Amino acid sequence: MKNKTIYLIIISTVVVTLVLTSLGYKAVVVTGEYPFCGSCHAWDGAIAETNVMDPVHGASNPKGVQATCTQCHLPHDNIVNYLYTKAKNGIAEGFTTLTGDPNEKDWLANREHARKYYTFDSSCLNCHNNAFVEANELKTSTINKMHQKYIEFKDSDEAMKCTDCHKHVGHKNLGGTLFKLKSKEASSWEEWEALRAKTNN
């Protein structure tokens, strides 16, 4: 009888663990795709359109390959960092949506901040892991020379990020879209040039 109880406890524990793991995995997947992400991101409908139109990472890719929000905007170096960053950013976005006014935010100026803090090299390298293998083997092309510099400067004060060079990755004409949404009117030629420079970044 005692053995039967122990077996029942073990089997129940295994079943419950498998169910919770499966549900947890599904929750992570569902909360990493556009419908969920878009529920807290102001203007995300228009921003999502720029991703849909992107012919490399978006739905317009002729081969049908598409990156999800979290494949680019969460770190992929380890599962703990991934889940921690996901929870932290999710709470922050929810708080901002509930308490802030998206119309007061300068979305164009925010792009540099987003590149720095909300795009991760480990995300890029999760799919493009061959970029530096090629850079080591084929050092002749300009692209591979730049990737060599990335390797050379890594962990130094001059360390580079993928988005330092690949600024427009993932969203086609995002600057122009944000510019139209913001509808800023320039009062001088100098102000127009400054606004146009932001749009081209």
Backbone as CSV, one residue per row, in Angstrom:
resi,resn,N_x,N_y,N_z,CA_x,CA_y,CA_z,C_x,C_y,C_z
1,MET,0.825,-1.211,0.000,0.000,0.000,0.000,0.861,1.263,0.000
2,LYS,1.942,1.210,0.821,2.839,2.359,0.918,3.500,2.631,-0.435
3,ASN,3.950,1.522,-1.110,4.589,1.661,-2.423,3.609,2.246,-3.450
4,LYS,2.366,1.827,-3.363,1.351,2.309,-4.297,1.164,3.816,-4.148
5,THR,1.156,4.303,-2.912,1.011,5.732,-2.634,2.201,6.508,-3.182
6,ILE,3.420,5.971,-2.983,4.635,6.631,-3.486,4.589,6.717,-5.011
7,TYR,4.195,5.611,-5.670,4.102,5.607,-7.132,3.062,6.622,-7.615
8,LEU,1.961,6.690,-6.904,0.892,7.626,-7.271,1.374,9.076,-7.151
9,ILE,2.118,9.351,-6.078,2.673,10.703,-5.873,3.665,11.040,-6.988
10,ILE,4.538,10.094,-7.332,5.547,10.315,-8.385,4.860,10.568,-9.732
11,ILE,3.893,9.714,-10.075,3.192,9.857,-11.354,2.430,11.186,-11.403
12,SER,1.752,11.537,-10.299,1.009,12.802,-10.239,1.951,13.989,-10.391
13,THR,3.101,13.934,-9.738,4.094,15.014,-9.819,4.606,15.175,-11.244
14,VAL,4.897,14.055,-11.909,5.379,14.092,-13.294,4.315,14.690,-14.213
15,VAL,3.058,14.243,-14.065,1.968,14.734,-14.912,1.756,16.235,-14.700
16,VAL,1.697,16.656,-13.433,1.495,18.082,-13.119,2.647,18.919,-13.672
17,THR,3.878,18.428,-13.515,5.062,19.145,-14.031,4.997,19.284,-15.541
18,LEU,4.620,18.205,-16.232,4.516,18.260,-17.700,3.429,19.238,-18.150
19,VAL,2.285,19.203,-17.459,1.180,20.112,-17.814,1.595,21.565,-17.587
20,LEU,2.206,21.851,-16.427,2.633,23.224,-16.115,3.720,23.702,-17.082
21,THR,4.646,22.817,-17.432,5.704,23.168,-18.386,5.112,23.481,-19.748
22,SER,4.174,22.648,-20.188,3.520,22.862,-21.475,2.748,24.174,-21.490
23,LEU,1.986,24.441,-20.430,1.222,25.691,-20.335,2.157,26.896,-20.268
24,GLY,3.248,26.752,-19.512,4.234,27.834,-19.407,4.854,28.143,-20.757
25,TYR,5.199,27.100,-21.499,5.789,27.279,-22.832,4.799,27.983,-23.763
26,LYS,3.532,27.527,-23.723,2.504,28.152,-24.574,2.313,29.618,-24.204
27,ALA,2.348,29.925,-22.907,2.195,31.315,-22.443,3.341,32.177,-22.953
28,VAL,4.564,31.646,-22.907,5.727,32.388,-23.401,5.596,32.650,-24.896
29,VAL,5.132,31.656,-25.660,4.974,31.808,-27.116,3.880,32.832,-27.436
30,VAL,2.721,32.683,-26.800,1.583,33.570,-27.085,1.915,35.011,-26.712
31,THR,2.618,35.217,-25.616,2.954,36.574,-25.178,4.177,37.131,-25.907
32,GLY,4.635,36.422,-26.922,5.781,36.895,-27.692,5.415,37.255,-29.116
33,GLU,4.126,37.252,-29.459,3.701,37.537,-30.820,2.906,38.836,-30.853
34,TYR,2.731,39.353,-32.061,2.183,40.703,-32.211,0.858,40.963,-31.490
35,PRO,-0.169,40.118,-31.593,-1.438,40.493,-30.944,-1.272,40.821,-29.461
36,PHE,-0.430,40.065,-28.762,-0.219,40.346,-27.342,0.642,41.589,-27.167
37,CYS,1.775,41.644,-27.885,2.688,42.788,-27.752,1.962,44.090,-28.111
38,GLY,1.136,44.024,-29.163,0.436,45.214,-29.634,-0.592,45.747,-28.656
39,SER,-1.000,44.940,-27.683,-2.019,45.395,-26.741,-1.496,46.482,-25.798
40,CYS,-0.181,46.597,-25.646,0.380,47.631,-24.770,1.210,48.670,-25.512
41,HIS,1.515,48.454,-26.772,2.362,49.388,-27.505,1.508,50.398,-28.258
42,ALA,1.569,51.657,-27.829,0.828,52.700,-28.525,1.321,52.799,-29.955
43,TRP,0.392,53.014,-30.878,0.684,53.143,-32.301,1.224,51.864,-32.898
44,ASP,1.129,50.760,-32.167,1.801,49.558,-32.658,1.163,48.993,-33.909
45,GLY,-0.076,49.365,-34.181,-0.697,48.916,-35.424,0.096,49.398,-36.626
46,ALA,0.423,50.695,-36.610,1.200,51.268,-37.709,2.634,50.739,-37.698
47,ILE,3.206,50.596,-36.518,4.583,50.088,-36.412,4.626,48.643,-36.896
48,ALA,3.596,47.872,-36.545,3.533,46.476,-37.000,3.449,46.417,-38.517
49,GLU,2.726,47.375,-39.127,2.631,47.413,-40.586,4.009,47.562,-41.221
50,THR,4.881,48.353,-40.577,6.232,48.529,-41.135,7.013,47.224,-41.063
51,ASN,6.699,46.381,-40.060,7.335,45.073,-39.985,6.749,44.128,-41.024
52,VAL,5.430,44.187,-41.220,4.771,43.355,-42.221,5.330,43.655,-43.612
53,MET,5.608,44.939,-43.889,6.112,45.349,-45.208,7.599,45.045,-45.398
54,ASP,8.289,44.722,-44.314,9.733,44.481,-44.419,9.995,43.197,-45.218
55,PRO,10.798,43.297,-46.297,10.995,42.135,-47.166,12.036,41.131,-46.659
56,VAL,12.705,41.451,-45.546,13.732,40.544,-45.027,13.243,39.825,-43.767
57,HIS,12.834,40.598,-42.751,12.425,40.003,-41.475,10.916,39.992,-41.280
58,GLY,10.174,40.643,-42.166,8.730,40.750,-42.011,7.960,39.771,-42.880
59,ALA,6.645,39.973,-42.887,5.764,39.061,-43.635,5.944,39.169,-45.144
60,SER,6.595,40.231,-45.615,6.821,40.390,-47.057,8.038,39.620,-47.558
61,ASN,8.674,38.878,-46.670,9.804,38.049,-47.096,9.298,37.019,-48.110
62,PRO,9.880,36.990,-49.317,9.382,36.082,-50.354,9.513,34.600,-50.003
63,LYS,10.376,34.273,-49.036,10.555,32.875,-48.637,9.650,32.484,-47.480
64,GLY,8.868,33.462,-46.971,7.936,33.159,-45.888,8.564,33.130,-44.512
65,VAL,9.820,33.574,-44.401,10.495,33.601,-43.096,10.155,34.920,-42.420
66,GLN,9.691,34.867,-41.178,9.318,36.089,-40.477,9.768,36.017,-39.024
67,ALA,10.339,37.106,-38.549,10.754,37.179,-37.142,9.602,37.712,-36.302
68,THR,9.389,37.137,-35.132,8.368,37.642,-34.214,8.953,38.801,-33.413
69,CYS,8.098,39.520,-32.691,8.547,40.659,-31.878,9.680,40.245,-30.932
70,THR,9.452,39.152,-30.213,10.423,38.760,-29.184,11.694,38.137,-29.758
71,GLN,11.651,37.693,-31.001,12.880,37.164,-31.591,13.913,38.267,-31.782
72,CYS,13.453,39.509,-31.921,14.374,40.638,-32.067,14.502,41.451,-30.780
73,HIS,13.411,41.570,-30.023,13.378,42.526,-28.916,13.546,41.906,-27.533
74,LEU,14.016,40.671,-27.480,14.400,40.064,-26.197,15.752,39.385,-26.368
75,PRO,16.559,39.325,-25.298,17.869,38.675,-25.400,17.732,37.163,-25.517
76,HIS,18.639,36.555,-26.258,18.598,35.104,-26.453,19.893,34.438,-25.995
77,ASP,20.560,35.064,-25.012,21.807,34.464,-24.521,21.544,33.323,-23.548
78,ASN,20.479,33.446,-22.727,20.085,32.332,-21.861,18.626,32.510,-21.444
79,ILE,18.001,31.447,-21.031,16.568,31.435,-20.740,16.212,32.324,-19.542
80,VAL,17.108,32.396,-18.557,16.839,33.216,-17.364,16.778,34.695,-17.757
81,ASN,17.769,35.157,-18.520,17.798,36.549,-18.967,16.604,36.846,-19.876
82,TYR,16.249,35.891,-20.722,15.104,36.042,-21.631,13.826,36.264,-20.826
83,LEU,13.553,35.387,-19.870,12.313,35.481,-19.086,12.308,36.709,-18.178
84,TYR,13.472,37.031,-17.590,13.569,38.209,-16.721,13.288,39.488,-17.515
85,THR,13.943,39.622,-18.684,13.759,40.814,-19.523,12.337,40.893,-20.041
86,LYS,11.773,39.758,-20.392,10.378,39.694,-20.879,9.427,40.202,-19.796
87,ALA,9.594,39.719,-18.571,8.723,40.139,-17.462,8.927,41.618,-17.144
88,LYS,10.178,42.053,-17.059,10.494,43.445,-16.721,9.914,44.404,-17.766
89,ASN,10.165,44.114,-19.042,9.655,44.986,-20.110,8.132,44.955,-20.199
90,GLY,7.560,43.761,-19.975,6.106,43.636,-20.012,5.431,44.474,-18.939
91,ILE,5.974,44.437,-17.732,5.422,45.231,-16.625,5.576,46.720,-16.921
92,ALA,6.763,47.111,-17.423,7.015,48.518,-17.741,6.074,49.019,-18.825
93,GLU,5.864,48.216,-19.882,4.969,48.619,-20.975,3.526,48.728,-20.478
94,GLY,3.107,47.765,-19.665,1.752,47.815,-19.108,1.536,49.054,-18.260
95,PHE,2.532,49.383,-17.410,2.449,50.557,-16.546,2.377,51.834,-17.383
96,THR,3.237,51.924,-18.413,3.254,53.102,-19.289,1.924,53.261,-20.008
97,THR,1.362,52.157,-20.483,0.083,52.211,-21.196,-1.041,52.688,-20.291
98,LEU,-1.034,52.222,-19.034,-2.105,52.573,-18.106,-1.972,53.992,-17.562
99,THR,-0.745,54.492,-17.416,-0.541,55.775,-16.731,-0.010,56.895,-17.617
100,GLY,0.518,56.568,-18.797,1.146,57.592,-19.632,0.279,58.027,-20.794
101,ASP,0.749,59.069,-21.482,0.075,59.568,-22.673,1.014,59.386,-23.866
102,PRO,0.712,58.440,-24.762,1.612,58.177,-25.883,1.796,59.375,-26.800
103,ASN,0.833,60.306,-26.793,0.947,61.492,-27.645,2.019,62.463,-27.166
104,GLU,2.429,62.318,-25.913,3.469,63.200,-25.381,4.874,62.680,-25.672
105,LYS,4.967,61.478,-26.166,6.284,60.869,-26.397,6.815,61.230,-27.779
106,ASP,8.109,61.565,-27.845,8.751,61.831,-29.130,9.249,60.495,-29.670
107,TRP,8.397,59.822,-30.459,8.704,58.481,-30.934,9.893,58.454,-31.876
108,LEU,10.083,59.522,-32.633,11.237,59.575,-33.535,12.536,59.626,-32.740
109,ALA,12.583,60.510,-31.750,13.792,60.635,-30.934,14.033,59.375,-30.115
110,ASN,12.965,58.650,-29.813,13.080,57.444,-28.994,13.722,56.270,-29.734
111,ARG,13.870,56.376,-31.050,14.378,55.240,-31.828,15.784,54.836,-31.404
112,GLU,16.633,55.818,-31.122,18.009,55.502,-30.724,18.020,54.768,-29.385
113,HIS,17.153,55.207,-28.462,17.013,54.548,-27.159,16.532,53.104,-27.351
114,ALA,15.564,52.930,-28.255,15.034,51.583,-28.518,16.108,50.676,-29.109
115,ARG,16.919,51.206,-30.027,18.008,50.405,-30.601,18.992,49.972,-29.515
116,LYS,19.272,50.905,-28.598,20.280,50.636,-27.573,19.785,49.648,-26.512
117,TYR,18.533,49.806,-26.089,18.051,49.031,-24.940,17.019,47.946,-25.272
118,TYR,16.470,47.958,-26.475,15.414,46.995,-26.794,15.693,46.165,-28.037
119,THR,16.928,46.177,-28.489,17.381,45.216,-29.502,18.667,44.611,-28.960
120,PHE,18.851,43.324,-29.200,19.945,42.598,-28.560,20.762,41.829,-29.596
121,ASP,22.082,41.920,-29.469,22.945,41.190,-30.403,22.679,39.693,-30.346
122,SER,22.382,39.188,-29.147,22.125,37.749,-29.035,20.894,37.348,-29.843
123,SER,19.954,38.301,-30.029,18.782,38.024,-30.864,19.194,37.881,-32.316
124,CYS,20.021,38.816,-32.782,20.489,38.762,-34.173,21.284,37.476,-34.417
125,LEU,22.180,37.190,-33.478,23.075,36.044,-33.651,22.366,34.710,-33.457
126,ASN,21.189,34.741,-32.848,20.412,33.522,-32.705,20.026,32.959,-34.074
127,CYS,19.789,33.852,-35.041,19.474,33.425,-36.411,20.671,33.548,-37.349
128,HIS,21.497,34.564,-37.115,22.620,34.842,-38.022,23.940,34.381,-37.402
129,ASN,23.948,33.185,-36.869,25.142,32.692,-36.174,26.309,32.414,-37.114
130,ASN,26.061,32.416,-38.416,27.142,32.160,-39.363,27.859,33.443,-39.786
131,ALA,27.367,34.610,-39.365,27.934,35.886,-39.814,29.414,36.007,-39.491
132,PHE,29.807,35.556,-38.308,31.200,35.742,-37.906,32.086,34.578,-38.328
133,VAL,31.477,33.438,-38.597,32.235,32.330,-39.183,32.714,32.760,-40.563
134,GLU,31.792,33.348,-41.334,32.149,33.836,-42.668,33.156,34.967,-42.578
135,ALA,33.011,35.821,-41.558,33.945,36.940,-41.398,35.360,36.435,-41.145
136,ASN,35.482,35.329,-40.418,36.802,34.750,-40.147,37.387,34.063,-41.366
137,GLU,36.516,33.430,-42.160,37.001,32.650,-43.300,37.184,33.487,-44.561
138,LEU,36.304,34.465,-44.784,36.339,35.273,-46.008,36.534,36.738,-45.641
139,LYS,37.758,37.144,-45.453,38.044,38.484,-44.951,38.152,39.533,-46.056
140,THR,37.758,39.190,-47.261,37.953,40.092,-48.388,36.839,41.115,-48.552
141,SER,35.580,40.739,-48.324,34.489,41.669,-48.587,34.396,42.738,-47.495
142,THR,33.789,43.882,-47.853,33.619,44.989,-46.901,32.772,44.546,-45.712
143,ILE,31.719,43.778,-45.969,30.841,43.303,-44.888,31.641,42.485,-43.888
144,ASN,32.429,41.554,-44.378,33.193,40.700,-43.472,34.276,41.471,-42.740
145,LYS,34.816,42.519,-43.363,35.792,43.369,-42.662,35.125,44.076,-41.485
146,MET,33.880,44.541,-41.686,33.148,45.187,-40.595,32.815,44.185,-39.488
147,HIS,32.463,42.978,-39.859,32.194,41.958,-38.846,33.468,41.606,-38.078
148,GLN,34.606,41.679,-38.740,35.886,41.473,-38.054,36.096,42.556,-37.000
149,LYS,35.716,43.799,-37.330,35.839,44.907,-36.372,34.938,44.659,-35.160
150,TYR,33.746,44.126,-35.412,32.822,43.801,-34.315,33.502,42.826,-33.349
151,ILE,34.124,41.800,-33.909,34.824,40.791,-33.089,35.997,41.440,-32.351
152,GLU,36.744,42.260,-33.055,37.933,42.908,-32.489,37.574,43.831,-31.322
153,PHE,36.464,44.584,-31.452,36.085,45.559,-30.424,35.231,44.975,-29.304
154,LYS,34.806,43.724,-29.451,33.912,43.104,-28.463,34.522,43.178,-27.070
155,ASP,33.705,43.490,-26.077,34.116,43.595,-24.663,35.130,44.710,-24.421
156,SER,35.190,45.699,-25.314,36.057,46.856,-25.094,35.189,48.108,-25.004
157,ASP,35.818,49.264,-24.761,35.070,50.522,-24.699,34.473,50.889,-26.055
158,GLU,35.030,50.333,-27.125,34.547,50.634,-28.473,33.603,49.556,-29.010
159,ALA,33.088,48.707,-28.121,32.214,47.603,-28.535,31.051,48.129,-29.373
160,MET,30.724,47.382,-30.410,29.653,47.764,-31.328,28.442,46.862,-31.102
161,LYS,27.283,47.356,-31.551,26.075,46.537,-31.579,25.709,46.302,-33.034
162,CYS,25.005,45.237,-33.289,24.551,44.947,-34.660,23.783,46.134,-35.235
163,THR,22.938,46.765,-34.387,22.101,47.864,-34.860,22.866,49.170,-35.040
164,ASP,24.140,49.213,-34.681,24.949,50.399,-35.001,25.067,50.551,-36.512
165,CYS,25.154,49.438,-37.207,25.238,49.462,-38.677,23.887,49.127,-39.319
166,HIS,23.214,48.133,-38.777,21.943,47.663,-39.348,20.791,48.394,-38.664
167,LYS,20.699,49.710,-38.915,19.754,50.564,-38.190,18.300,50.342,-38.597
168,HIS,18.057,49.948,-39.814,16.676,49.880,-40.309,16.125,48.461,-40.329
169,VAL,16.774,47.581,-39.618,16.420,46.171,-39.667,15.039,45.922,-39.056
170,GLY,14.239,45.104,-39.717,12.972,44.648,-39.142,11.746,45.481,-39.453
171,HIS,11.926,46.757,-39.786,10.787,47.645,-40.034,11.074,48.496,-41.264
172,LYS,10.273,48.343,-42.297,10.465,49.124,-43.525,9.855,50.512,-43.365
173,ASN,10.705,51.544,-43.561,10.283,52.945,-43.499,9.639,53.299,-42.160
174,LEU,10.223,52.810,-41.071,9.685,53.115,-39.743,9.790,54.603,-39.439
175,GLY,10.934,55.213,-39.796,11.111,56.650,-39.535,10.040,57.482,-40.213
176,GLY,9.789,57.198,-41.495,8.768,57.941,-42.235,7.383,57.739,-41.642
177,THR,7.100,56.524,-41.224,5.794,56.219,-40.626,5.601,56.983,-39.322
178,LEU,6.623,56.962,-38.459,6.524,57.686,-37.192,6.426,59.190,-37.432
179,PHE,7.138,59.664,-38.436,7.095,61.090,-38.772,5.677,61.497,-39.168
180,LYS,5.033,60.684,-39.996,3.650,60.992,-40.420,2.692,60.940,-39.236
181,LEU,2.874,59.961,-38.370,1.985,59.830,-37.211,2.129,61.026,-36.272
182,LYS,3.365,61.492,-36.131,3.613,62.615,-35.239,3.135,63.924,-35.862
183,SER,3.164,63.990,-37.199,2.685,65.163,-37.951,3.285,66.464,-37.436
184,LYS,4.582,66.508,-37.290,5.226,67.737,-36.833,5.309,68.736,-37.986
185,GLU,5.022,69.977,-37.697,5.151,71.034,-38.695,6.398,71.845,-38.364
186,ALA,7.298,71.968,-39.325,8.523,72.735,-39.102,8.237,74.215,-39.275
187,SER,8.793,75.039,-38.368,8.576,76.487,-38.458,9.736,77.194,-39.145
188,SER,10.824,76.446,-39.420,11.965,77.034,-40.113,12.657,75.956,-40.939
189,TRP,13.519,76.408,-41.860,14.262,75.456,-42.681,15.163,74.577,-41.809
190,GLU,15.802,75.177,-40.812,16.704,74.438,-39.920,15.936,73.340,-39.168
191,GLU,14.725,73.697,-38.702,13.914,72.712,-37.982,13.492,71.582,-38.921
192,TRP,13.170,71.944,-40.170,12.808,70.925,-41.153,13.971,69.974,-41.392
193,GLU,15.180,70.517,-41.534,16.367,69.669,-41.752,16.581,68.738,-40.560
194,ALA,16.384,69.257,-39.357,16.555,68.423,-38.155,15.519,67.313,-38.122
195,LEU,14.266,67.635,-38.465,13.207,66.620,-38.494,13.474,65.578,-39.575
196,ARG,13.929,66.037,-40.730,14.219,65.104,-41.826,15.374,64.191,-41.459
197,ALA,16.386,64.724,-40.745,17.524,63.901,-40.312,17.038,62.800,-39.379
198,LYS,16.100,63.119,-38.488,15.552,62.099,-37.589,14.830,61.016,-38.382
199,THR,14.091,61.429,-39.388,13.340,60.477,-40.207,14.255,59.516,-40.926
200,ASN,15.415,59.995,-41.335,16.362,59.147,-42.099,17.177,58.238,-41.214
201,ASN,17.076,58.375,-39.892,17.868,57.517,-38.989,17.246,56.159,-38.826
